[in-house]
Amino acid sequence: MKKKIIAMTLIALLAVPTAAYAKTSKTNPKAAAKVTSLSKSSSKSKKEAVKVSKQKQQLKEELTTMKANVKKFVDLKKKVNAKKAELNKIMGAIKEGTKTLPADQLTALNAKIKAISAAYKDATDTASVDSEAKKAEAKSKGTQYSSAITAIDKVIAKQNSKVAKLTKLIGLYDDALTIARTATVVSEDETNTTTPTDETTPADTTTSAGTVVTP
């Protein structure tokens, strides 16, 4: 009899934890919803962090490109100024009559210089783009990464356009210099000699260069 009582007691004791577990194992809707919400929030935060990280990297790369373009402007303008100085020196000599070119070459040179004059201001005036670059760089120091990237993209597009124009201008100078460098020194005999019967004299050739105006 005692054995039966003990056995029944043990069964009862073993049944208590099971019942308790069964009671606590029931799902709490509010708790489950909270866990789900936290999980979604965590996932969203991770995605946002990845997005921000990518934007920062893109911003860094585009800032590097923008700054490189500013330096490129300086280098290209130096080339333009060097070629401009050389061309002006030769043209000065032609105007003074110490150097000369055949009439057809002088006409061709005039055409090249007119092309330079037409393209010069638009190509070399980078002040507004440089100003926009400074504003975009200042904007990049904030936390509005997307807005900063858009601003820098616009600046880079304008910079690339200016680089193309400056490169083209250098090409125009090269074309003009190819002709100008063939100008020959006028000897004293040529300078002092006049031939009334000739329609074009060396003096006429050099004087006609007076219409040439380099930027």
CYANA upper distance limits for C-alpha pairs under 8 A (distance plus 0.5 A):
  1 MET  CA      5 ILE  CA      6.87
  2 LYS  CA      6 ILE  CA      6.64
  3 LYS  CA      7 ALA  CA      6.56
  4 LYS  CA      8 MET  CA      6.61
  5 ILE  CA      9 THR  CA      6.61
  6 ILE  CA     10 LEU  CA      6.72
  7 ALA  CA     11 ILE  CA      6.77
  8 MET  CA     12 ALA  CA      6.68
  9 THR  CA     13 LEU  CA      6.68
 10 LEU  CA     14 LEU  CA      6.59
 11 ILE  CA     15 ALA  CA      6.61
 12 ALA  CA     16 VAL  CA      6.96
 13 LEU  CA     17 PRO  CA      8.05
 14 LEU  CA     18 THR  CA      7.54
 15 ALA  CA     19 ALA  CA      6.69
 16 VAL  CA     20 ALA  CA      6.61
 17 PRO  CA     21 TYR  CA      6.42
 18 THR  CA     22 ALA  CA      6.56
 19 ALA  CA     23 LYS  CA      6.63
 20 ALA  CA     24 THR  CA      6.75
 21 TYR  CA     25 SER  CA      6.30
 22 ALA  CA     26 LYS  CA      7.35
 27 THR  CA     32 ALA  CA      7.85
 28 ASN  CA     32 ALA  CA      6.62
 29 PRO  CA     33 ALA  CA      6.56
 30 LYS  CA     34 LYS  CA      6.66
 31 ALA  CA     35 VAL  CA      6.73
 32 ALA  CA     36 THR  CA      6.68
 33 ALA  CA     37 SER  CA      6.56
 34 LYS  CA     38 LEU  CA      6.64
 35 VAL  CA     39 SER  CA      6.59
 36 THR  CA     40 LYS  CA      6.70
 37 SER  CA     41 SER  CA      6.57
 38 LEU  CA     42 SER  CA      6.53
 39 SER  CA     43 SER  CA      6.70
 40 LYS  CA     44 LYS  CA      6.58
 41 SER  CA     45 SER  CA      6.60
 42 SER  CA     46 LYS  CA      6.75
 43 SER  CA     47 LYS  CA      6.82
 44 LYS  CA     48 GLU  CA      6.62
 45 SER  CA     49 ALA  CA      6.57
 46 LYS  CA     50 VAL  CA      6.73
 47 LYS  CA     51 LYS  CA      6.64
 48 GLU  CA     52 VAL  CA      6.61
 49 ALA  CA     53 SER  CA      6.60
 50 VAL  CA     54 LYS  CA      6.76
 51 LYS  CA     55 GLN  CA      6.73
 52 VAL  CA     56 LYS  CA      6.59
 52 VAL  CA    145 TYR  CA      8.22
 53 SER  CA     57 GLN  CA      6.82
 54 LYS  CA     58 GLN  CA      6.64
 55 GLN  CA     59 LEU  CA      6.45
 55 GLN  CA    145 TYR  CA      6.72
 55 GLN  CA    146 SER  CA      7.46
 55 GLN  CA    149 ILE  CA      8.45
 56 LYS  CA     60 LYS  CA      6.61
 56 LYS  CA    145 TYR  CA      7.38
 57 GLN  CA     61 GLU  CA      6.80
 58 GLN  CA     62 GLU  CA      6.64
 58 GLN  CA    149 ILE  CA      8.13
 59 LEU  CA     63 LEU  CA      6.51
 59 LEU  CA    140 SER  CA      7.82
 59 LEU  CA    145 TYR  CA      7.70
 59 LEU  CA    148 ALA  CA      8.04
 59 LEU  CA    149 ILE  CA      6.32
 60 LYS  CA     64 THR  CA      6.84
 61 GLU  CA     65 THR  CA      6.92
 62 GLU  CA     66 MET  CA      6.59
 62 GLU  CA    149 ILE  CA      8.06
 62 GLU  CA    152 ILE  CA      7.40
 62 GLU  CA    153 ASP  CA      8.02
 63 LEU  CA     67 LYS  CA      6.63
 63 LEU  CA    137 GLU  CA      7.64
 63 LEU  CA    152 ILE  CA      7.75
 64 THR  CA     68 ALA  CA      6.59
 65 THR  CA     69 ASN  CA      6.75
 65 THR  CA    156 ILE  CA      8.05
 66 MET  CA     70 VAL  CA      7.02
 66 MET  CA    133 ALA  CA      7.71
 66 MET  CA    152 ILE  CA      7.81
 66 MET  CA    155 VAL  CA      7.92
 66 MET  CA    156 ILE  CA      6.30
 66 MET  CA    159 GLN  CA      8.32
 67 LYS  CA     71 LYS  CA      7.02
 68 ALA  CA     72 LYS  CA      6.63
 69 ASN  CA     73 PHE  CA      6.69
 69 ASN  CA    156 ILE  CA      8.23
 69 ASN  CA    159 GLN  CA      7.00
 69 ASN  CA    160 ASN  CA      8.16
 69 ASN  CA    163 VAL  CA      8.39
 70 VAL  CA     74 VAL  CA      7.22
 70 VAL  CA    130 ASP  CA      7.65
 70 VAL  CA    159 GLN  CA      8.38
 71 LYS  CA     75 ASP  CA      6.91
 72 LYS  CA     76 LEU  CA      6.56
 72 LYS  CA    163 VAL  CA      8.09
 73 PHE  CA     77 LYS  CA      6.51
 73 PHE  CA    126 THR  CA      8.40
 73 PHE  CA    163 VAL  CA      7.30
 74 VAL  CA     78 LYS  CA      6.74
 75 ASP  CA     79 LYS  CA      7.04
 76 LEU  CA     80 VAL  CA      6.76
 76 LEU  CA    163 VAL  CA      8.38
 76 LEU  CA    166 LEU  CA      7.07
 76 LEU  CA    167 THR  CA      7.73
 77 LYS  CA     81 ASN  CA      6.56
 77 LYS  CA    124 THR  CA      7.52
 77 LYS  CA    166 LEU  CA      7.97
 78 LYS  CA     82 ALA  CA      6.65
 79 LYS  CA     83 LYS  CA      6.73
 79 LYS  CA    170 ILE  CA      7.77
 80 VAL  CA     84 LYS  CA      6.44
 80 VAL  CA    166 LEU  CA      8.35
 80 VAL  CA    169 LEU  CA      7.99
 80 VAL  CA    170 ILE  CA      6.32
 80 VAL  CA    173 TYR  CA      8.19
 81 ASN  CA     85 ALA  CA      6.52
 82 ALA  CA     86 GLU  CA      6.86
 83 LYS  CA     87 LEU  CA      6.62
 83 LYS  CA    170 ILE  CA      8.23
 83 LYS  CA    173 TYR  CA      6.89
 83 LYS  CA    174 ASP  CA      8.10
 83 LYS  CA    177 LEU  CA      8.36
 84 LYS  CA     88 ASN  CA      6.53
 84 LYS  CA    173 TYR  CA      7.67
 84 LYS  CA    214 THR  CA      8.28
 84 LYS  CA    215 PRO  CA      8.32
 85 ALA  CA     89 LYS  CA      6.62
 86 GLU  CA     90 ILE  CA      6.92
 87 LEU  CA     91 MET  CA      6.60
 87 LEU  CA    173 TYR  CA      8.35
 87 LEU  CA    176 ALA  CA      8.18
 87 LEU  CA    177 LEU  CA      6.71
 87 LEU  CA    180 ALA  CA      7.50
 87 LEU  CA    214 THR  CA      8.50
 88 ASN  CA     92 GLY  CA      6.39
 88 ASN  CA    214 THR  CA      7.16
 89 LYS  CA     93 ALA  CA      6.86
 90 ILE  CA     94 ILE  CA      6.81
 90 ILE  CA     99 LYS  CA      8.24
 90 ILE  CA    180 ALA  CA      7.08
 90 ILE  CA    181 ARG  CA      7.93
 90 ILE  CA    183 ALA  CA      8.31
 91 MET  CA     95 LYS  CA      6.61
 91 MET  CA    180 ALA  CA      8.09
 91 MET  CA    209 ALA  CA      7.93
 91 MET  CA    212 VAL  CA      8.40
 92 GLY  CA     96 GLU  CA      6.63
 93 ALA  CA     97 GLY  CA      6.64
 93 ALA  CA     98 THR  CA      5.77
 93 ALA  CA     99 LYS  CA      5.90
 94 ILE  CA     98 THR  CA      6.48
 94 ILE  CA     99 LYS  CA      5.15
 94 ILE  CA    100 THR  CA      6.00
 94 ILE  CA    101 LEU  CA      8.32
 94 ILE  CA    183 ALA  CA      8.37
 94 ILE  CA    206 THR  CA      5.82
 94 ILE  CA    207 THR  CA      8.23
 94 ILE  CA    209 ALA  CA      7.14
 95 LYS  CA     99 LYS  CA      8.46
 95 LYS  CA    206 THR  CA      6.20
 95 LYS  CA    207 THR  CA      6.50
 95 LYS  CA    208 SER  CA      8.49
 95 LYS  CA    209 ALA  CA      6.27
 95 LYS  CA    210 GLY  CA      6.35
 96 GLU  CA    206 THR  CA      8.02
 97 GLY  CA    186 VAL  CA      7.55
 97 GLY  CA    191 THR  CA      7.97
 97 GLY  CA    203 ALA  CA      7.30
 97 GLY  CA    206 THR  CA      5.96
 97 GLY  CA    207 THR  CA      7.76
 98 THR  CA    185 VAL  CA      6.28
 98 THR  CA    186 VAL  CA      5.67
 98 THR  CA    187 SER  CA      8.25
 99 LYS  CA    183 ALA  CA      6.41
 99 LYS  CA    184 THR  CA      5.74
 99 LYS  CA    185 VAL  CA      4.81
 99 LYS  CA    186 VAL  CA      5.60
 99 LYS  CA    206 THR  CA      7.82
100 THR  CA    183 ALA  CA      5.74
100 THR  CA    184 THR  CA      5.92
100 THR  CA    185 VAL  CA      6.95
100 THR  CA    186 VAL  CA      6.80
100 THR  CA    202 PRO  CA      7.40
100 THR  CA    205 THR  CA      7.21
100 THR  CA    206 THR  CA      6.07
101 LEU  CA    105 GLN  CA      6.63
101 LEU  CA    106 LEU  CA      6.32
101 LEU  CA    180 ALA  CA      8.46
101 LEU  CA    182 THR  CA      7.86
101 LEU  CA    183 ALA  CA      5.49
101 LEU  CA    184 THR  CA      7.19
101 LEU  CA    205 THR  CA      7.26
101 LEU  CA    206 THR  CA      7.70
102 PRO  CA    106 LEU  CA      6.66
102 PRO  CA    205 THR  CA      7.24
103 ALA  CA    107 THR  CA      6.69
103 ALA  CA    205 THR  CA      6.34
104 ASP  CA    108 ALA  CA      6.76
105 GLN  CA    109 LEU  CA      6.56
105 GLN  CA    179 ILE  CA      7.35
106 LEU  CA    110 ASN  CA      6.62
106 LEU  CA    205 THR  CA      8.17
106 LEU  CA    209 ALA  CA      7.55
107 THR  CA    111 ALA  CA      6.93
108 ALA  CA    112 LYS  CA      6.92
108 ALA  CA    179 ILE  CA      8.45
109 LEU  CA    113 ILE  CA      6.70
109 LEU  CA    176 ALA  CA      6.31
109 LEU  CA    179 ILE  CA      6.84
109 LEU  CA    180 ALA  CA      7.44
110 ASN  CA    114 LYS  CA      6.69
110 ASN  CA    209 ALA  CA      8.25
110 ASN  CA    211 THR  CA      8.45
110 ASN  CA    212 VAL  CA      6.37
111 ALA  CA    115 ALA  CA      6.90
112 LYS  CA    116 ILE  CA      6.88
112 LYS  CA    172 LEU  CA      7.33
112 LYS  CA    173 TYR  CA      8.36
112 LYS  CA    175 ASP  CA      7.51
112 LYS  CA    176 ALA  CA      5.92
113 ILE  CA    117 SER  CA      6.67
113 ILE  CA    173 TYR  CA      8.36
113 ILE  CA    176 ALA  CA      7.08
113 ILE  CA    212 VAL  CA      7.64
113 ILE  CA    213 VAL  CA      7.79
113 ILE  CA    214 THR  CA      6.74
114 LYS  CA    118 ALA  CA      6.73
114 LYS  CA    212 VAL  CA      8.46
114 LYS  CA    213 VAL  CA      8.36
114 LYS  CA    214 THR  CA      8.39
115 ALA  CA    119 ALA  CA      6.87
115 ALA  CA    172 LEU  CA      7.75
116 ILE  CA    120 TYR  CA      6.19
116 ILE  CA    169 LEU  CA      7.08
116 ILE  CA    172 LEU  CA      6.59
116 ILE  CA    173 TYR  CA      7.39
116 ILE  CA    214 THR  CA      8.13
116 ILE  CA    215 PRO  CA      7.98
117 SER  CA    121 LYS  CA      8.11
117 SER  CA    213 VAL  CA      8.50
117 SER  CA    214 THR  CA      7.05
117 SER  CA    215 PRO  CA      6.12
119 ALA  CA    123 ALA  CA      6.65
119 ALA  CA    165 LYS  CA      8.38
119 ALA  CA    169 LEU  CA      7.15
120 TYR  CA    124 THR  CA      6.57
120 TYR  CA    169 LEU  CA      7.32
120 TYR  CA    215 PRO  CA      7.44
121 LYS  CA    125 ASP  CA      6.27
122 ASP  CA    165 LYS  CA      8.35
123 ALA  CA    162 LYS  CA      6.46
123 ALA  CA    163 VAL  CA      8.50
123 ALA  CA    165 LYS  CA      5.56
123 ALA  CA    166 LEU  CA      5.65
123 ALA  CA    169 LEU  CA      7.58
124 THR  CA    162 LYS  CA      8.31
124 THR  CA    166 LEU  CA      7.12
126 THR  CA    130 ASP  CA      6.57
126 THR  CA    162 LYS  CA      7.82
127 ALA  CA    131 SER  CA      6.68
128 SER  CA    132 GLU  CA      6.79
129 VAL  CA    133 ALA  CA      6.66
129 VAL  CA    155 VAL  CA      7.21
129 VAL  CA    158 LYS  CA      7.33
129 VAL  CA    159 GLN  CA      7.28
130 ASP  CA    134 LYS  CA      6.93
131 SER  CA    135 LYS  CA      6.97
132 GLU  CA    136 ALA  CA      6.60
132 GLU  CA    155 VAL  CA      7.02
133 ALA  CA    137 GLU  CA      6.61
133 ALA  CA    152 ILE  CA      7.67
133 ALA  CA    155 VAL  CA      6.54
134 LYS  CA    138 ALA  CA      6.76
135 LYS  CA    139 LYS  CA      6.72
136 ALA  CA    140 SER  CA      6.75
136 ALA  CA    148 ALA  CA      6.94
136 ALA  CA    151 ALA  CA      6.24
136 ALA  CA    152 ILE  CA      6.13
136 ALA  CA    155 VAL  CA      8.24
137 GLU  CA    141 LYS  CA      7.47
137 GLU  CA    152 ILE  CA      8.11
138 ALA  CA    142 GLY  CA      8.19
139 LYS  CA    144 GLN  CA      8.38
139 LYS  CA    148 ALA  CA      6.12
140 SER  CA    144 GLN  CA      8.06
140 SER  CA    145 TYR  CA      7.16
140 SER  CA    148 ALA  CA      5.60
140 SER  CA    149 ILE  CA      8.05
144 GLN  CA    148 ALA  CA      6.72
145 TYR  CA    149 ILE  CA      6.59
146 SER  CA    150 THR  CA      6.85
147 SER  CA    151 ALA  CA      6.82
148 ALA  CA    152 ILE  CA      6.69
149 ILE  CA    153 ASP  CA      6.54
150 THR  CA    154 LYS  CA      6.94
151 ALA  CA    155 VAL  CA      6.99
152 ILE  CA    156 ILE  CA      6.61
153 ASP  CA    157 ALA  CA      6.76
154 LYS  CA    158 LYS  CA      6.94
155 VAL  CA    159 GLN  CA      6.56
156 ILE  CA    160 ASN  CA      6.53
157 ALA  CA    161 SER  CA      6.90
158 LYS  CA    162 LYS  CA      6.86
159 GLN  CA    163 VAL  CA      6.63
160 ASN  CA    164 ALA  CA      6.72
161 SER  CA    165 LYS  CA      6.84
162 LYS  CA    166 LEU  CA      6.54
163 VAL  CA    167 THR  CA      6.55
164 ALA  CA    168 LYS  CA      6.67
165 LYS  CA    169 LEU  CA      6.61
166 LEU  CA    170 ILE  CA      6.74
167 THR  CA    171 GLY  CA      6.91
168 LYS  CA    172 LEU  CA      6.87
169 LEU  CA    173 TYR  CA      6.82
170 ILE  CA    174 ASP  CA      6.70
171 GLY  CA    175 ASP  CA      6.77
172 LEU  CA    176 ALA  CA      6.81
173 TYR  CA    177 LEU  CA      6.49
174 ASP  CA    178 THR  CA      6.57
175 ASP  CA    179 ILE  CA      7.45
176 ALA  CA    180 ALA  CA      6.62
177 LEU  CA    181 ARG  CA      6.16
178 THR  CA    182 THR  CA      7.63
179 ILE  CA    183 ALA  CA      7.98
186 VAL  CA    190 GLU  CA      6.61
186 VAL  CA    191 THR  CA      6.98
187 SER  CA    191 THR  CA      6.78
188 GLU  CA    192 ASN  CA      6.62
189 ASP  CA    193 THR  CA      6.35
190 GLU  CA    194 THR  CA      8.44
190 GLU  CA    202 PRO  CA      7.41
191 THR  CA    202 PRO  CA      7.74
191 THR  CA    203 ALA  CA      7.28
194 THR  CA    201 THR  CA      7.49
195 THR  CA    201 THR  CA      7.36
200 THR  CA    204 ASP  CA      6.13
200 THR  CA    205 THR  CA      7.15
201 THR  CA    205 THR  CA      6.76
202 PRO  CA    206 THR  CA      6.82
203 ALA  CA    207 THR  CA      6.52
204 ASP  CA    208 SER  CA      6.64
205 THR  CA    209 ALA  CA      7.63
206 THR  CA    210 GLY  CA      8.20
